[in-house]
Amino acid sequence: MISKHIATLVRARIVTKTKRGRESVCTLRPEAIKTVSDWAFSYRRFWEESFDKLEVVVNEMKKTEVRDDKQHGERNRANGNHKSF
């Protein structure tokens, strides 16, 4: 229900809700949106940096894996042990 979402936004102080007769009027609080935006931006930067670091580690692991595969492949071929596909 939309009323639950609005209630959550009101509790978070992102919108204000006032009664005008039988209608409820919701008003966005731009300063609250700025606060949320700044918070989300800091986490975005954190996660982007974390994923960049993870990418470096994964690439290093791939390089090591390829080197190991080549070494084992050369050793196995020298011994006459190789796979045919």
PDB file with SEQRES, HELIX, SHEET and CRYST1 records, atoms N, CA, C and O in Angstrom:
SEQRES   1 A   85  MET ILE SER LYS HIS ILE ALA THR LEU VAL ARG ALA ARG          
SEQRES   2 A   85  ILE VAL THR LYS THR LYS ARG GLY ARG GLU SER VAL CYS          
SEQRES   3 A   85  THR LEU ARG PRO GLU ALA ILE LYS THR VAL SER ASP TRP          
SEQRES   4 A   85  ALA PHE SER TYR ARG ARG PHE TRP GLU GLU SER PHE ASP          
SEQRES   5 A   85  LYS LEU GLU VAL VAL VAL ASN GLU MET LYS LYS THR GLU          
SEQRES   6 A   85  VAL ARG ASP ASP LYS GLN HIS GLY GLU ARG ASN ARG ALA          
SEQRES   7 A   85  ASN GLY ASN HIS LYS SER PHE                                  
HELIX    1 AA1 ILE A    2  ARG A   11  1                                  10    
HELIX    2 AA2 PRO A   30  ALA A   78  1                                  49    
SHEET    1 AA1 2 VAL A  15  ARG A  20  0                                        
SHEET    2 AA1 2 GLU A  23  LEU A  28 -1                                        
CRYST1    1.000    1.000    1.000  90.00  90.00  90.00 P 1           1          
ATOM      1  N   MET A   1       0.835  -1.186   0.000  1.00  0.00           N  
ATOM      2  CA  MET A   1       0.000   0.000   0.000  1.00  0.00           C  
ATOM      3  C   MET A   1       0.880   1.251   0.000  1.00  0.00           C  
ATOM      4  O   MET A   1       1.946   1.286   0.615  1.00  0.00           O  
ATOM      5  N   ILE A   2       0.414   2.241  -0.687  1.00  0.00           N  
ATOM      6  CA  ILE A   2       1.173   3.489  -0.799  1.00  0.00           C  
ATOM      7  C   ILE A   2       1.272   4.194   0.554  1.00  0.00           C  
ATOM      8  O   ILE A   2       2.267   4.863   0.833  1.00  0.00           O  
ATOM      9  N   SER A   3       0.249   4.047   1.394  1.00  0.00           N  
ATOM     10  CA  SER A   3       0.264   4.739   2.695  1.00  0.00           C  
ATOM     11  C   SER A   3       1.416   4.258   3.573  1.00  0.00           C  
ATOM     12  O   SER A   3       1.954   5.040   4.357  1.00  0.00           O  
ATOM     13  N   LYS A   4       1.803   2.994   3.459  1.00  0.00           N  
ATOM     14  CA  LYS A   4       2.939   2.485   4.235  1.00  0.00           C  
ATOM     15  C   LYS A   4       4.246   3.110   3.748  1.00  0.00           C  
ATOM     16  O   LYS A   4       5.121   3.433   4.551  1.00  0.00           O  
ATOM     17  N   HIS A   5       4.374   3.277   2.436  1.00  0.00           N  
ATOM     18  CA  HIS A   5       5.573   3.901   1.880  1.00  0.00           C  
ATOM     19  C   HIS A   5       5.665   5.360   2.310  1.00  0.00           C  
ATOM     20  O   HIS A   5       6.734   5.846   2.678  1.00  0.00           O  
ATOM     21  N   ILE A   6       4.531   6.047   2.258  1.00  0.00           N  
ATOM     22  CA  ILE A   6       4.519   7.456   2.679  1.00  0.00           C  
ATOM     23  C   ILE A   6       4.853   7.557   4.161  1.00  0.00           C  
ATOM     24  O   ILE A   6       5.610   8.439   4.567  1.00  0.00           O  
ATOM     25  N   ALA A   7       4.298   6.666   4.968  1.00  0.00           N  
ATOM     26  CA  ALA A   7       4.589   6.686   6.407  1.00  0.00           C  
ATOM     27  C   ALA A   7       6.082   6.485   6.657  1.00  0.00           C  
ATOM     28  O   ALA A   7       6.654   7.115   7.547  1.00  0.00           O  
ATOM     29  N   THR A   8       6.707   5.619   5.884  1.00  0.00           N  
ATOM     30  CA  THR A   8       8.151   5.399   6.019  1.00  0.00           C  
ATOM     31  C   THR A   8       8.920   6.668   5.667  1.00  0.00           C  
ATOM     32  O   THR A   8       9.859   7.041   6.370  1.00  0.00           O  
ATOM     33  N   LEU A   9       8.528   7.330   4.586  1.00  0.00           N  
ATOM     34  CA  LEU A   9       9.189   8.579   4.182  1.00  0.00           C  
ATOM     35  C   LEU A   9       8.979   9.676   5.229  1.00  0.00           C  
ATOM     36  O   LEU A   9       9.880  10.479   5.473  1.00  0.00           O  
ATOM     37  N   VAL A  10       7.811   9.711   5.838  1.00  0.00           N  
ATOM     38  CA  VAL A  10       7.532  10.700   6.893  1.00  0.00           C  
ATOM     39  C   VAL A  10       8.413  10.406   8.108  1.00  0.00           C  
ATOM     40  O   VAL A  10       9.006  11.323   8.677  1.00  0.00           O  
ATOM     41  N   ARG A  11       8.503   9.135   8.510  1.00  0.00           N  
ATOM     42  CA  ARG A  11       9.356   8.769   9.657  1.00  0.00           C  
ATOM     43  C   ARG A  11      10.822   9.090   9.382  1.00  0.00           C  
ATOM     44  O   ARG A  11      11.567   9.451  10.293  1.00  0.00           O  
ATOM     45  N   ALA A  12      11.229   8.956   8.118  1.00  0.00           N  
ATOM     46  CA  ALA A  12      12.614   9.262   7.750  1.00  0.00           C  
ATOM     47  C   ALA A  12      12.823  10.768   7.549  1.00  0.00           C  
ATOM     48  O   ALA A  12      13.937  11.219   7.281  1.00  0.00           O  
ATOM     49  N   ARG A  13      11.748  11.527   7.682  1.00  0.00           N  
ATOM     50  CA  ARG A  13      11.772  12.989   7.523  1.00  0.00           C  
ATOM     51  C   ARG A  13      12.188  13.419   6.115  1.00  0.00           C  
ATOM     52  O   ARG A  13      12.788  14.477   5.923  1.00  0.00           O  
ATOM     53  N   ILE A  14      11.856  12.578   5.142  1.00  0.00           N  
ATOM     54  CA  ILE A  14      12.129  12.928   3.742  1.00  0.00           C  
ATOM     55  C   ILE A  14      10.956  13.708   3.160  1.00  0.00           C  
ATOM     56  O   ILE A  14      11.136  14.548   2.279  1.00  0.00           O  
ATOM     57  N   VAL A  15       9.758  13.426   3.656  1.00  0.00           N  
ATOM     58  CA  VAL A  15       8.569  14.193   3.272  1.00  0.00           C  
ATOM     59  C   VAL A  15       7.829  14.614   4.527  1.00  0.00           C  
ATOM     60  O   VAL A  15       7.965  14.002   5.587  1.00  0.00           O  
ATOM     61  N   THR A  16       7.042  15.672   4.387  1.00  0.00           N  
ATOM     62  CA  THR A  16       6.128  16.064   5.454  1.00  0.00           C  
ATOM     63  C   THR A  16       4.716  15.823   4.947  1.00  0.00           C  
ATOM     64  O   THR A  16       4.450  15.899   3.748  1.00  0.00           O  
ATOM     65  N   LYS A  17       3.835  15.537   5.856  1.00  0.00           N  
ATOM     66  CA  LYS A  17       2.458  15.234   5.487  1.00  0.00           C  
ATOM     67  C   LYS A  17       1.553  16.152   6.293  1.00  0.00           C  
ATOM     68  O   LYS A  17       1.628  16.198   7.521  1.00  0.00           O  
ATOM     69  N   THR A  18       0.695  16.883   5.585  1.00  0.00           N  
ATOM     70  CA  THR A  18      -0.257  17.776   6.251  1.00  0.00           C  
ATOM     71  C   THR A  18      -1.647  17.485   5.727  1.00  0.00           C  
ATOM     72  O   THR A  18      -1.827  17.017   4.603  1.00  0.00           O  
ATOM     73  N   LYS A  19      -2.616  17.771   6.562  1.00  0.00           N  
ATOM     74  CA  LYS A  19      -4.022  17.584   6.188  1.00  0.00           C  
ATOM     75  C   LYS A  19      -4.581  18.902   5.683  1.00  0.00           C  
ATOM     76  O   LYS A  19      -4.383  19.955   6.288  1.00  0.00           O  
ATOM     77  N   ARG A  20      -5.284  18.819   4.561  1.00  0.00           N  
ATOM     78  CA  ARG A  20      -6.037  19.973   4.026  1.00  0.00           C  
ATOM     79  C   ARG A  20      -7.451  19.469   3.750  1.00  0.00           C  
ATOM     80  O   ARG A  20      -7.752  18.915   2.693  1.00  0.00           O  
ATOM     81  N   GLY A  21      -8.277  19.683   4.723  1.00  0.00           N  
ATOM     82  CA  GLY A  21      -9.638  19.149   4.605  1.00  0.00           C  
ATOM     83  C   GLY A  21      -9.579  17.635   4.679  1.00  0.00           C  
ATOM     84  O   GLY A  21      -9.057  17.073   5.641  1.00  0.00           O  
ATOM     85  N   ARG A  22     -10.122  16.968   3.647  1.00  0.00           N  
ATOM     86  CA  ARG A  22     -10.104  15.503   3.615  1.00  0.00           C  
ATOM     87  C   ARG A  22      -8.854  14.955   2.947  1.00  0.00           C  
ATOM     88  O   ARG A  22      -8.623  13.746   2.948  1.00  0.00           O  
ATOM     89  N   GLU A  23      -8.051  15.839   2.377  1.00  0.00           N  
ATOM     90  CA  GLU A  23      -6.866  15.404   1.648  1.00  0.00           C  
ATOM     91  C   GLU A  23      -5.606  15.509   2.501  1.00  0.00           C  
ATOM     92  O   GLU A  23      -5.486  16.374   3.369  1.00  0.00           O  
ATOM     93  N   SER A  24      -4.686  14.614   2.230  1.00  0.00           N  
ATOM     94  CA  SER A  24      -3.361  14.691   2.836  1.00  0.00           C  
ATOM     95  C   SER A  24      -2.397  15.146   1.749  1.00  0.00           C  
ATOM     96  O   SER A  24      -2.375  14.597   0.647  1.00  0.00           O  
ATOM     97  N   VAL A  25      -1.607  16.153   2.078  1.00  0.00           N  
ATOM     98  CA  VAL A  25      -0.638  16.687   1.121  1.00  0.00           C  
ATOM     99  C   VAL A  25       0.764  16.326   1.608  1.00  0.00           C  
ATOM    100  O   VAL A  25       1.139  16.609   2.746  1.00  0.00           O  
ATOM    101  N   CYS A  26       1.517  15.701   0.728  1.00  0.00           N  
ATOM    102  CA  CYS A  26       2.896  15.337   1.049  1.00  0.00           C  
ATOM    103  C   CYS A  26       3.824  16.315   0.356  1.00  0.00           C  
ATOM    104  O   CYS A  26       3.653  16.634  -0.820  1.00  0.00           O  
ATOM    105  N   THR A  27       4.802  16.780   1.100  1.00  0.00           N  
ATOM    106  CA  THR A  27       5.758  17.746   0.564  1.00  0.00           C  
ATOM    107  C   THR A  27       7.164  17.187   0.750  1.00  0.00           C  
ATOM    108  O   THR A  27       7.547  16.758   1.839  1.00  0.00           O  
ATOM    109  N   LEU A  28       7.899  17.203  -0.316  1.00  0.00           N  
ATOM    110  CA  LEU A  28       9.275  16.719  -0.288  1.00  0.00           C  
ATOM    111  C   LEU A  28      10.157  17.730   0.417  1.00  0.00           C  
ATOM    112  O   LEU A  28      10.013  18.936   0.220  1.00  0.00           O  
ATOM    113  N   ARG A  29      11.071  17.236   1.239  1.00  0.00           N  
ATOM    114  CA  ARG A  29      12.041  18.097   1.922  1.00  0.00           C  
ATOM    115  C   ARG A  29      13.372  17.980   1.185  1.00  0.00           C  
ATOM    116  O   ARG A  29      14.102  17.011   1.395  1.00  0.00           O  
ATOM    117  N   PRO A  30      13.706  18.949   0.323  1.00  0.00           N  
ATOM    118  CA  PRO A  30      14.927  18.856  -0.489  1.00  0.00           C  
ATOM    119  C   PRO A  30      16.199  18.664   0.329  1.00  0.00           C  
ATOM    120  O   PRO A  30      17.107  17.958  -0.110  1.00  0.00           O  
ATOM    121  N   GLU A  31      16.284  19.279   1.512  1.00  0.00           N  
ATOM    122  CA  GLU A  31      17.489  19.131   2.323  1.00  0.00           C  
ATOM    123  C   GLU A  31      17.657  17.679   2.788  1.00  0.00           C  
ATOM    124  O   GLU A  31      18.779  17.198   2.941  1.00  0.00           O  
ATOM    125  N   ALA A  32      16.547  16.993   3.009  1.00  0.00           N  
ATOM    126  CA  ALA A  32      16.623  15.582   3.389  1.00  0.00           C  
ATOM    127  C   ALA A  32      17.093  14.732   2.215  1.00  0.00           C  
ATOM    128  O   ALA A  32      17.868  13.792   2.392  1.00  0.00           O  
ATOM    129  N   ILE A  33      16.622  15.066   1.019  1.00  0.00           N  
ATOM    130  CA  ILE A  33      17.059  14.340  -0.179  1.00  0.00           C  
ATOM    131  C   ILE A  33      18.554  14.554  -0.382  1.00  0.00           C  
ATOM    132  O   ILE A  33      19.260  13.622  -0.768  1.00  0.00           O  
ATOM    133  N   LYS A  34      19.048  15.759  -0.132  1.00  0.00           N  
ATOM    134  CA  LYS A  34      20.480  16.045  -0.257  1.00  0.00           C  
ATOM    135  C   LYS A  34      21.274  15.193   0.732  1.00  0.00           C  
ATOM    136  O   LYS A  34      22.325  14.656   0.382  1.00  0.00           O  
ATOM    137  N   THR A  35      20.787  15.069   1.942  1.00  0.00           N  
ATOM    138  CA  THR A  35      21.456  14.248   2.948  1.00  0.00           C  
ATOM    139  C   THR A  35      21.513  12.793   2.503  1.00  0.00           C  
ATOM    140  O   THR A  35      22.555  12.147   2.608  1.00  0.00           O  
ATOM    141  N   VAL A  36      20.397  12.284   2.009  1.00  0.00           N  
ATOM    142  CA  VAL A  36      20.344  10.897   1.526  1.00  0.00           C  
ATOM    143  C   VAL A  36      21.281  10.726   0.330  1.00  0.00           C  
ATOM    144  O   VAL A  36      21.994   9.728   0.228  1.00  0.00           O  
ATOM    145  N   SER A  37      21.273  11.696  -0.562  1.00  0.00           N  
ATOM    146  CA  SER A  37      22.128  11.646  -1.744  1.00  0.00           C  
ATOM    147  C   SER A  37      23.610  11.622  -1.358  1.00  0.00           C  
ATOM    148  O   SER A  37      24.388  10.839  -1.902  1.00  0.00           O  
ATOM    149  N   ASP A  38      23.985  12.478  -0.424  1.00  0.00           N  
ATOM    150  CA  ASP A  38      25.381  12.508   0.039  1.00  0.00           C  
ATOM    151  C   ASP A  38      25.771  11.181   0.678  1.00  0.00           C  
ATOM    152  O   ASP A  38      26.865  10.669   0.440  1.00  0.00           O  
ATOM    153  N   TRP A  39      24.876  10.627   1.487  1.00  0.00           N  
ATOM    154  CA  TRP A  39      25.133   9.344   2.142  1.00  0.00           C  
ATOM    155  C   TRP A  39      25.310   8.247   1.090  1.00  0.00           C  
ATOM    156  O   TRP A  39      26.251   7.457   1.156  1.00  0.00           O  
ATOM    157  N   ALA A  40      24.398   8.211   0.126  1.00  0.00           N  
ATOM    158  CA  ALA A  40      24.468   7.181  -0.922  1.00  0.00           C  
ATOM    159  C   ALA A  40      25.733   7.356  -1.757  1.00  0.00           C  
ATOM    160  O   ALA A  40      26.350   6.368  -2.156  1.00  0.00           O  
ATOM    161  N   PHE A  41      26.123   8.595  -2.024  1.00  0.00           N  
ATOM    162  CA  PHE A  41      27.331   8.849  -2.809  1.00  0.00           C  
ATOM    163  C   PHE A  41      28.571   8.319  -2.101  1.00  0.00           C  
ATOM    164  O   PHE A  41      29.455   7.749  -2.740  1.00  0.00           O  
ATOM    165  N   SER A  42      28.641   8.504  -0.782  1.00  0.00           N  
ATOM    166  CA  SER A  42      29.808   8.018  -0.044  1.00  0.00           C  
ATOM    167  C   SER A  42      29.876   6.492  -0.108  1.00  0.00           C  
ATOM    168  O   SER A  42      30.961   5.927  -0.247  1.00  0.00           O  
ATOM    169  N   TYR A  43      28.736   5.828  -0.007  1.00  0.00           N  
ATOM    170  CA  TYR A  43      28.736   4.377  -0.114  1.00  0.00           C  
ATOM    171  C   TYR A  43      29.024   3.922  -1.536  1.00  0.00           C  
ATOM    172  O   TYR A  43      29.668   2.894  -1.746  1.00  0.00           O  
ATOM    173  N   ARG A  44      28.549   4.683  -2.507  1.00  0.00           N  
ATOM    174  CA  ARG A  44      28.855   4.344  -3.897  1.00  0.00           C  
ATOM    175  C   ARG A  44      30.359   4.386  -4.119  1.00  0.00           C  
ATOM    176  O   ARG A  44      30.923   3.482  -4.734  1.00  0.00           O  
ATOM    177  N   ARG A  45      31.007   5.429  -3.621  1.00  0.00           N  
ATOM    178  CA  ARG A  45      32.458   5.556  -3.755  1.00  0.00           C  
ATOM    179  C   ARG A  45      33.158   4.388  -3.046  1.00  0.00           C  
ATOM    180  O   ARG A  45      34.104   3.809  -3.580  1.00  0.00           O  
ATOM    181  N   PHE A  46      32.688   4.050  -1.847  1.00  0.00           N  
ATOM    182  CA  PHE A  46      33.252   2.934  -1.094  1.00  0.00           C  
ATOM    183  C   PHE A  46      33.163   1.640  -1.899  1.00  0.00           C  
ATOM    184  O   PHE A  46      34.151   0.917  -2.029  1.00  0.00           O  
ATOM    185  N   TRP A  47      31.972   1.349  -2.441  1.00  0.00           N  
ATOM    186  CA  TRP A  47      31.790   0.097  -3.178  1.00  0.00           C  
ATOM    187  C   TRP A  47      32.552   0.092  -4.490  1.00  0.00           C  
ATOM    188  O   TRP A  47      33.088  -0.945  -4.882  1.00  0.00           O  
ATOM    189  N   GLU A  48      32.614   1.224  -5.178  1.00  0.00           N  
ATOM    190  CA  GLU A  48      33.389   1.275  -6.425  1.00  0.00           C  
ATOM    191  C   GLU A  48      34.866   1.001  -6.144  1.00  0.00           C  
ATOM    192  O   GLU A  48      35.509   0.254  -6.882  1.00  0.00           O  
ATOM    193  N   GLU A  49      35.404   1.599  -5.084  1.00  0.00           N  
ATOM    194  CA  GLU A  49      36.803   1.353  -4.728  1.00  0.00           C  
ATOM    195  C   GLU A  49      37.009  -0.108  -4.327  1.00  0.00           C  
ATOM    196  O   GLU A  49      38.019  -0.719  -4.678  1.00  0.00           O  
ATOM    197  N   SER A  50      36.053  -0.659  -3.594  1.00  0.00           N  
ATOM    198  CA  SER A  50      36.157  -2.059  -3.179  1.00  0.00           C  
ATOM    199  C   SER A  50      36.130  -2.994  -4.382  1.00  0.00           C  
ATOM    200  O   SER A  50      36.910  -3.944  -4.450  1.00  0.00           O  
ATOM    201  N   PHE A  51      35.240  -2.729  -5.325  1.00  0.00           N  
ATOM    202  CA  PHE A  51      35.166  -3.574  -6.520  1.00  0.00           C  
ATOM    203  C   PHE A  51      36.402  -3.407  -7.401  1.00  0.00           C  
ATOM    204  O   PHE A  51      36.838  -4.366  -8.038  1.00  0.00           O  
ATOM    205  N   ASP A  52      36.967  -2.210  -7.446  1.00  0.00           N  
ATOM    206  CA  ASP A  52      38.212  -2.010  -8.189  1.00  0.00           C  
ATOM    207  C   ASP A  52      39.332  -2.853  -7.577  1.00  0.00           C  
ATOM    208  O   ASP A  52      40.101  -3.487  -8.298  1.00  0.00           O  
ATOM    209  N   LYS A  53      39.420  -2.858  -6.255  1.00  0.00           N  
ATOM    210  CA  LYS A  53      40.436  -3.669  -5.576  1.00  0.00           C  
ATOM    211  C   LYS A  53      40.193  -5.156  -5.815  1.00  0.00           C  
ATOM    212  O   LYS A  53      41.135  -5.919  -6.032  1.00  0.00           O  
ATOM    213  N   LEU A  54      38.937  -5.559  -5.774  1.00  0.00           N  
ATOM    214  CA  LEU A  54      38.592  -6.956  -6.030  1.00  0.00           C  
ATOM    215  C   LEU A  54      38.972  -7.356  -7.450  1.00  0.00           C  
ATOM    216  O   LEU A  54      39.465  -8.460  -7.677  1.00  0.00           O  
ATOM    217  N   GLU A  55      38.743  -6.460  -8.400  1.00  0.00           N  
ATOM    218  CA  GLU A  55      39.101  -6.737  -9.794  1.00  0.00           C  
ATOM    219  C   GLU A  55      40.603  -6.982  -9.940  1.00  0.00           C  
ATOM    220  O   GLU A  55      41.018  -7.872 -10.683  1.00  0.00           O  
ATOM    221  N   VAL A  56      41.414  -6.201  -9.238  1.00  0.00           N  
ATOM    222  CA  VAL A  56      42.865  -6.378  -9.278  1.00  0.00           C  
ATOM    223  C   VAL A  56      43.229  -7.764  -8.742  1.00  0.00           C  
ATOM    224  O   VAL A  56      44.041  -8.468  -9.342  1.00  0.00           O  
ATOM    225  N   VAL A  57      42.635  -8.151  -7.625  1.00  0.00           N  
ATOM    226  CA  VAL A  57      42.923  -9.456  -7.022  1.00  0.00           C  
ATOM    227  C   VAL A  57      42.498 -10.584  -7.949  1.00  0.00           C  
ATOM    228  O   VAL A  57      43.247 -11.542  -8.140  1.00  0.00           O  
ATOM    229  N   VAL A  58      41.314 -10.482  -8.524  1.00  0.00           N  
ATOM    230  CA  VAL A  58      40.815 -11.532  -9.431  1.00  0.00           C  
ATOM    231  C   VAL A  58      41.717 -11.642 -10.651  1.00  0.00           C  
ATOM    232  O   VAL A  58      42.040 -12.751 -11.077  1.00  0.00           O  
ATOM    233  N   ASN A  59      42.126 -10.522 -11.217  1.00  0.00           N  
ATOM    234  CA  ASN A  59      43.018 -10.564 -12.388  1.00  0.00           C  
ATOM    235  C   ASN A  59      44.352 -11.203 -12.051  1.00  0.00           C  
ATOM    236  O   ASN A  59      44.899 -11.958 -12.855  1.00  0.00           O  
ATOM    237  N   GLU A  60      44.884 -10.909 -10.868  1.00  0.00           N  
ATOM    238  CA  GLU A  60      46.134 -11.543 -10.441  1.00  0.00           C  
ATOM    239  C   GLU A  60      45.944 -13.049 -10.274  1.00  0.00           C  
ATOM    240  O   GLU A  60      46.818 -13.834 -10.641  1.00  0.00           O  
ATOM    241  N   MET A  61      44.810 -13.445  -9.722  1.00  0.00           N  
ATOM    242  CA  MET A  61      44.525 -14.870  -9.554  1.00  0.00           C  
ATOM    243  C   MET A  61      44.417 -15.566 -10.917  1.00  0.00           C  
ATOM    244  O   MET A  61      44.881 -16.694 -11.087  1.00  0.00           O  
ATOM    245  N   LYS A  62      43.800 -14.880 -11.877  1.00  0.00           N  
ATOM    246  CA  LYS A  62      43.678 -15.452 -13.224  1.00  0.00           C  
ATOM    247  C   LYS A  62      45.054 -15.624 -13.854  1.00  0.00           C  
ATOM    248  O   LYS A  62      45.332 -16.648 -14.477  1.00  0.00           O  
ATOM    249  N   LYS A  63      45.915 -14.620 -13.691  1.00  0.00           N  
ATOM    250  CA  LYS A  63      47.267 -14.715 -14.250  1.00  0.00           C  
ATOM    251  C   LYS A  63      48.021 -15.881 -13.624  1.00  0.00           C  
ATOM    252  O   LYS A  63      48.685 -16.641 -14.329  1.00  0.00           O  
ATOM    253  N   THR A  64      47.923 -16.025 -12.311  1.00  0.00           N  
ATOM    254  CA  THR A  64      48.585 -17.122 -11.613  1.00  0.00           C  
ATOM    255  C   THR A  64      48.035 -18.457 -12.086  1.00  0.00           C  
ATOM    256  O   THR A  64      48.792 -19.408 -12.277  1.00  0.00           O  
ATOM    257  N   GLU A  65      46.739 -18.535 -12.273  1.00  0.00           N  
ATOM    258  CA  GLU A  65      46.097 -19.763 -12.730  1.00  0.00           C  
ATOM    259  C   GLU A  65      46.576 -20.142 -14.130  1.00  0.00           C  
ATOM    260  O   GLU A  65      46.857 -21.309 -14.401  1.00  0.00           O  
ATOM    261  N   VAL A  66      46.667 -19.148 -15.019  1.00  0.00           N  
ATOM    262  CA  VAL A  66      47.138 -19.411 -16.384  1.00  0.00           C  
ATOM    263  C   VAL A  66      48.584 -19.887 -16.351  1.00  0.00           C  
ATOM    264  O   VAL A  66      48.941 -20.833 -17.053  1.00  0.00           O  
ATOM    265  N   ARG A  67      49.427 -19.234 -15.535  1.00  0.00           N  
ATOM    266  CA  ARG A  67      50.825 -19.657 -15.408  1.00  0.00           C  
ATOM    267  C   ARG A  67      50.908 -21.084 -14.898  1.00  0.00           C  
ATOM    268  O   ARG A  67      51.676 -21.891 -15.422  1.00  0.00           O  
ATOM    269  N   ASP A  68      50.119 -21.397 -13.874  1.00  0.00           N  
ATOM    270  CA  ASP A  68      50.123 -22.750 -13.309  1.00  0.00           C  
ATOM    271  C   ASP A  68      49.650 -23.770 -14.335  1.00  0.00           C  
ATOM    272  O   ASP A  68      50.218 -24.856 -14.451  1.00  0.00           O  
ATOM    273  N   ASP A  69      48.606 -23.413 -15.080  1.00  0.00           N  
ATOM    274  CA  ASP A  69      48.093 -24.322 -16.109  1.00  0.00           C  
ATOM    275  C   ASP A  69      49.153 -24.593 -17.167  1.00  0.00           C  
ATOM    276  O   ASP A  69      49.326 -25.730 -17.606  1.00  0.00           O  
ATOM    277  N   LYS A  70      49.862 -23.544 -17.573  1.00  0.00           N  
ATOM    278  CA  LYS A  70      50.909 -23.720 -18.591  1.00  0.00           C  
ATOM    279  C   LYS A  70      52.027 -24.607 -18.051  1.00  0.00           C  
ATOM    280  O   LYS A  70      52.520 -25.486 -18.759  1.00  0.00           O  
ATOM    281  N   GLN A  71      52.428 -24.381 -16.802  1.00  0.00           N  
ATOM    282  CA  GLN A  71      53.496 -25.192 -16.208  1.00  0.00           C  
ATOM    283  C   GLN A  71      53.074 -26.649 -16.081  1.00  0.00           C  
ATOM    284  O   GLN A  71      53.848 -27.551 -16.400  1.00  0.00           O  
ATOM    285  N   HIS A  72      51.880 -26.877 -15.625  1.00  0.00           N  
ATOM    286  CA  HIS A  72      51.400 -28.252 -15.478  1.00  0.00           C  
ATOM    287  C   HIS A  72      51.183 -28.894 -16.839  1.00  0.00           C  
ATOM    288  O   HIS A  72      51.440 -30.085 -17.015  1.00  0.00           O  
ATOM    289  N   GLY A  73      50.718 -28.120 -17.787  1.00  0.00           N  
ATOM    290  CA  GLY A  73      50.513 -28.643 -19.136  1.00  0.00           C  
ATOM    291  C   GLY A  73      51.817 -29.051 -19.771  1.00  0.00           C  
ATOM    292  O   GLY A  73      51.894 -30.107 -20.400  1.00  0.00           O  
ATOM    293  N   GLU A  74      52.855 -28.231 -19.621  1.00  0.00           N  
ATOM    294  CA  GLU A  74      54.166 -28.561 -20.189  1.00  0.00           C  
ATOM    295  C   GLU A  74      54.742 -29.793 -19.510  1.00  0.00           C  
ATOM    296  O   GLU A  74      55.310 -30.657 -20.178  1.00  0.00           O  
ATOM    297  N   ARG A  75      54.605 -29.886 -18.204  1.00  0.00           N  
ATOM    298  CA  ARG A  75      55.109 -31.034 -17.459  1.00  0.00           C  
ATOM    299  C   ARG A  75      54.366 -32.310 -17.871  1.00  0.00           C  
ATOM    300  O   ARG A  75      54.980 -33.360 -18.061  1.00  0.00           O  
ATOM    301  N   ASN A  76      53.043 -32.207 -18.007  1.00  0.00           N  
ATOM    302  CA  ASN A  76      52.248 -33.378 -18.375  1.00  0.00           C  
ATOM    303  C   ASN A  76      52.548 -33.829 -19.795  1.00  0.00           C  
ATOM    304  O   ASN A  76      52.590 -35.032 -20.053  1.00  0.00           O  
ATOM    305  N   ARG A  77      52.758 -32.905 -20.723  1.00  0.00           N  
ATOM    306  CA  ARG A  77      53.094 -33.276 -22.098  1.00  0.00           C  
ATOM    307  C   ARG A  77      54.464 -33.949 -22.145  1.00  0.00           C  
ATOM    308  O   ARG A  77      54.667 -34.888 -22.914  1.00  0.00           O  
ATOM    309  N   ALA A  78      55.400 -33.477 -21.333  1.00  0.00           N  
ATOM    310  CA  ALA A  78      56.744 -34.052 -21.306  1.00  0.00           C  
ATOM    311  C   ALA A  78      56.683 -35.505 -20.785  1.00  0.00           C  
ATOM    312  O   ALA A  78      57.481 -36.353 -21.185  1.00  0.00           O  
ATOM    313  N   ASN A  79      55.738 -35.761 -19.903  1.00  0.00           N  
ATOM    314  CA  ASN A  79      55.582 -37.106 -19.353  1.00  0.00           C  
ATOM    315  C   ASN A  79      54.681 -37.986 -20.222  1.00  0.00           C  
ATOM    316  O   ASN A  79      54.489 -39.165 -19.925  1.00  0.00           O  
ATOM    317  N   GLY A  80      54.131 -37.415 -21.294  1.00  0.00           N  
ATOM    318  CA  GLY A  80      53.222 -38.166 -22.150  1.00  0.00           C  
ATOM    319  C   GLY A  80      51.790 -38.141 -21.658  1.00  0.00           C  
ATOM    320  O   GLY A  80      50.929 -38.827 -22.210  1.00  0.00           O  
ATOM    321  N   ASN A  81      51.526 -37.354 -20.618  1.00  0.00           N  
ATOM    322  CA  ASN A  81      50.162 -37.255 -20.067  1.00  0.00           C  
ATOM    323  C   ASN A  81      49.525 -35.973 -20.599  1.00  0.00           C  
ATOM    324  O   ASN A  81      49.882 -34.876 -20.170  1.00  0.00           O  
ATOM    325  N   HIS A  82      48.608 -36.106 -21.505  1.00  0.00           N  
ATOM    326  CA  HIS A  82      47.871 -34.946 -21.969  1.00  0.00           C  
ATOM    327  C   HIS A  82      46.456 -35.350 -22.287  1.00  0.00           C  
ATOM    328  O   HIS A  82      46.159 -36.513 -22.559  1.00  0.00           O  
ATOM    329  N   LYS A  83      45.594 -34.363 -22.245  1.00  0.00           N  
ATOM    330  CA  LYS A  83      44.171 -34.615 -22.491  1.00  0.00           C  
ATOM    331  C   LYS A  83      43.838 -34.281 -23.931  1.00  0.00           C  
ATOM    332  O   LYS A  83      44.334 -33.299 -24.483  1.00  0.00           O  
ATOM    333  N   SER A  84      43.011 -35.088 -24.525  1.00  0.00           N  
ATOM    334  CA  SER A  84      42.496 -34.803 -25.854  1.00  0.00           C  
ATOM    335  C   SER A  84      41.015 -34.490 -25.733  1.00  0.00           C  
ATOM    336  O   SER A  84      40.270 -35.174 -25.030  1.00  0.00           O  
ATOM    337  N   PHE A  85      40.615 -33.466 -26.417  1.00  0.00           N  
ATOM    338  CA  PHE A  85      39.191 -33.101 -26.371  1.00  0.00           C  
ATOM    339  C   PHE A  85      38.573 -33.297 -27.730  1.00  0.00           C  
ATOM    340  O   PHE A  85      37.381 -33.047 -27.909  1.00  0.00           O  
TER     341      PHE A  85                                                      
END                                                                             
